[in-house]
Amino acid sequence: MDYLGWVQWPAMVVTVLAAWLIGSRQPRRRVAGFSCFIASNILWVIWGLHSDAYALIVLQFCLCAMNLRGFRKNTE
C-alpha cells in the first residue's frame, strides 16, 4: 500500500475523535469537534482523490459546509 493509501486511517481516527467531542455539553469542546470534523473532511478528500472516490469527495464537501455552520453557531 502506498503512502496516500494510509491517509484513511488518520482520517478515521480524527472523525471518531470529532464525533466524541461534538457530543460534549461544553461549547468549547463542540468547537474543537467541528474543527476536527473539518480536518477529517480534508483528509478524506485527499484519500478520495488518491482512490478516485468521487462520491466520497462530494460528500466531504457537503459535510464540510455543515461543519462550518456548526462551528459558526457554537462560536456565536
C-alpha positions as CSV (number, residue, x, y, z in Angstrom):
1,M,0.0,0.0,0.0
2,D,1.4,3.4,-0.9
3,Y,1.7,6.3,1.5
4,L,-1.5,8.1,0.4
5,G,-3.4,4.9,1.0
6,W,-2.6,5.2,4.6
7,V,-4.4,8.6,4.9
8,Q,-7.6,6.8,5.5
9,W,-6.5,5.6,9.0
10,P,-5.7,9.1,10.5
11,A,-8.9,10.3,8.7
12,M,-10.9,7.7,10.5
13,V,-9.3,8.4,13.9
14,V,-9.9,12.2,13.6
15,T,-13.5,11.5,12.5
16,V,-14.2,9.4,15.6
17,L,-12.5,12.0,17.9
18,A,-14.6,14.7,16.3
19,A,-17.8,12.7,16.9
20,W,-16.8,12.2,20.5
21,L,-16.2,16.0,21.0
22,I,-19.4,17.0,19.3
23,G,-21.4,15.1,22.0
24,S,-20.0,17.4,24.7
25,R,-22.1,19.8,26.6
26,Q,-19.3,22.3,26.7
27,P,-19.3,24.7,23.7
28,R,-15.5,24.8,23.6
29,R,-15.3,21.0,23.1
30,R,-18.0,21.2,20.5
31,V,-16.0,23.8,18.6
32,A,-13.0,21.5,18.8
33,G,-15.2,18.7,17.5
34,F,-16.3,20.8,14.5
35,S,-12.6,21.7,13.9
36,C,-11.7,18.0,14.0
37,F,-14.5,17.2,11.6
38,I,-13.2,19.9,9.1
39,A,-9.7,18.4,9.4
40,S,-11.2,14.9,8.7
41,N,-13.1,16.3,5.7
42,I,-9.7,17.5,4.3
43,L,-8.1,14.1,5.0
44,W,-11.0,12.2,3.4
45,V,-10.8,14.4,0.3
46,I,-7.0,13.7,0.0
47,W,-7.7,10.0,0.3
48,G,-10.7,10.2,-2.1
49,L,-8.6,11.9,-4.8
50,H,-6.0,9.3,-4.4
51,S,-8.6,6.5,-4.6
52,D,-10.8,8.1,-7.3
53,A,-13.7,8.0,-4.9
54,Y,-15.6,11.0,-6.3
55,A,-18.8,10.4,-4.4
56,L,-16.8,10.5,-1.2
57,I,-15.2,13.8,-2.2
58,V,-18.6,15.4,-2.9
59,L,-19.9,14.0,0.4
60,Q,-17.0,15.6,2.2
61,F,-17.6,19.0,0.7
62,C,-21.3,18.8,1.8
63,L,-20.3,17.7,5.3
64,C,-17.6,20.4,5.5
65,A,-20.3,23.0,4.7
66,M,-22.4,21.6,7.6
67,N,-19.4,21.5,9.9
68,L,-18.6,25.1,9.1
69,R,-22.2,26.0,10.0
70,G,-21.9,24.1,13.3
71,F,-18.6,25.8,14.1
72,R,-20.1,29.2,13.5
73,K,-23.2,28.5,15.6
74,N,-21.0,27.3,18.5
75,T,-18.7,30.4,18.5
76,E,-21.5,33.0,18.5
